[in-house]
């Protein structure tokens, strides 16, 4: 009969457990570092998207309204509208012509 070494199986199991434990720990650290790296990249990409959206929103903003007409312009517009109204009353201008000319005057 051949002699067996005692504890051979136990030593083999212990060695396998040590190797597996080390591999698991290394794998966990690598996974953790990759997650941190990807999170930083995602944060940077998100910040760039937010900045682009903000820039686009600023570009799409409506221009400021025009300043109100000066008093002289308002008086001139009123005089023109009164002349148009007289022409319409006299039958020289149709309703459509009056409305078109009035829109031109009011648009400035």
ABEGO torsion letter per residue (X at the ends): XBBBBBGAAAAAAAAAAAAAAAAAAAAAAAAAAAAAAAAAAAAAAAAAAAAAAAAAAAAABBBBBBBBBBAAAAAAAAAAAAAAAAAAAAGABBAAAAAAAAAAAAAX
